[in-house]
Amino acid sequence: MTLTLVIKKGKNGYLIGQLKEMPAVFTQGLTVEEVKENIFDSLELYLEDIREQYHPEGEMLQEEELTFA
């Protein structure tokens, strides 16, 4: 899976990073490298929140974690 990180200038010297495909996932940092590091944490927190809210109807047949490289 490929996601696009968009980085823009923010206020007070900060850079703002946001995933183009998932606009709810965003972060900030003082350098491009810091934004790149922080976006992974933001994405992880976003997915954890979605997992907690997921309550499917019907009988679950299987649950399996997948890793996308």
The 8 nearest C-alpha neighbors of each residue, nearest first, counted from 0:
[[1, 67, 2, 68, 66, 3, 20, 65],
 [0, 2, 3, 68, 67, 20, 4, 18],
 [1, 3, 20, 4, 0, 18, 19, 21],
 [2, 4, 19, 18, 5, 20, 1, 17],
 [3, 5, 18, 17, 19, 16, 6, 2],
 [4, 6, 17, 16, 18, 3, 19, 7],
 [7, 5, 16, 15, 4, 14, 17, 8],
 [8, 6, 15, 14, 9, 16, 5, 17],
 [7, 9, 14, 15, 13, 10, 6, 12],
 [10, 8, 14, 13, 15, 7, 12, 11],
 [9, 11, 12, 13, 8, 14, 15, 7],
 [12, 10, 13, 9, 14, 8, 29, 28],
 [13, 11, 10, 29, 9, 14, 8, 28],
 [14, 12, 29, 9, 28, 11, 10, 27],
 [13, 15, 8, 9, 28, 27, 7, 29],
 [16, 14, 27, 7, 6, 9, 26, 8],
 [15, 17, 6, 26, 25, 5, 27, 34],
 [18, 16, 25, 5, 4, 24, 22, 19],
 [19, 17, 4, 21, 22, 20, 3, 24],
 [18, 20, 3, 21, 22, 17, 4, 5],
 [19, 21, 18, 22, 2, 3, 4, 17],
 [22, 20, 18, 23, 19, 24, 17, 2],
 [23, 21, 24, 18, 19, 17, 20, 25],
 [22, 24, 21, 25, 18, 17, 45, 42],
 [25, 23, 22, 21, 18, 17, 42, 41],
 [26, 24, 17, 16, 23, 18, 41, 38],
 [27, 25, 16, 38, 15, 37, 17, 41],
 [26, 28, 15, 14, 34, 16, 13, 29],
 [29, 27, 34, 33, 14, 13, 30, 15],
 [28, 30, 13, 14, 12, 33, 31, 27],
 [31, 29, 33, 32, 28, 34, 14, 13],
 [30, 32, 34, 33, 35, 29, 28, 14],
 [31, 33, 35, 30, 34, 36, 28, 29],
 [34, 32, 36, 30, 28, 35, 31, 37],
 [33, 35, 28, 37, 31, 36, 32, 27],
 [36, 34, 32, 33, 38, 37, 31, 39],
 [35, 37, 33, 34, 38, 39, 32, 40],
 [36, 38, 34, 40, 39, 35, 33, 26],
 [39, 37, 41, 40, 35, 36, 26, 34],
 [38, 40, 42, 41, 37, 36, 43, 35],
 [41, 39, 43, 37, 38, 42, 44, 36],
 [42, 40, 38, 44, 39, 43, 24, 45],
 [41, 43, 45, 39, 40, 44, 24, 38],
 [42, 44, 40, 46, 45, 41, 47, 39],
 [45, 43, 47, 41, 42, 46, 48, 40],
 [44, 46, 42, 48, 43, 47, 41, 49],
 [45, 47, 49, 43, 48, 44, 50, 42],
 [48, 46, 44, 50, 49, 45, 43, 51],
 [47, 49, 45, 51, 46, 50, 44, 52],
 [48, 50, 46, 52, 51, 47, 53, 45],
 [51, 49, 47, 53, 52, 48, 46, 54],
 [52, 50, 48, 49, 53, 47, 54, 46],
 [51, 53, 49, 50, 54, 48, 47, 55],
 [54, 52, 50, 51, 55, 49, 48, 56],
 [53, 55, 52, 56, 51, 50, 57, 49],
 [56, 54, 53, 57, 59, 58, 52, 50],
 [55, 57, 54, 58, 59, 53, 60, 52],
 [58, 56, 59, 55, 60, 54, 61, 53],
 [57, 59, 60, 56, 55, 61, 54, 62],
 [58, 60, 61, 57, 62, 55, 56, 54],
 [61, 59, 58, 62, 57, 63, 55, 56],
 [60, 62, 59, 63, 58, 64, 57, 55],
 [63, 61, 64, 60, 59, 65, 58, 55],
 [62, 64, 65, 61, 66, 60, 59, 50],
 [63, 65, 66, 62, 67, 61, 50, 46],
 [66, 64, 63, 67, 62, 68, 0, 61],
 [65, 67, 68, 64, 0, 63, 43, 1],
 [66, 68, 0, 65, 1, 64, 2, 63],
 [67, 66, 0, 1, 65, 2, 64, 39]]
